[in-house]
């Protein structure tokens, strides 16, 4: 049971990191085209 919880947390962390990386990549592309002040987190 301990190992299962660890694996779930690990996968969740990887998912969050990849999701943030994709979001930053998209926002950078949009910012390079035109400045969007409403798109700041």
ABEGO torsion letter per residue (X at the ends): XAAAAAAAAAAAAAAAAAAAAAAAAAAAAAAAABBBAAABX
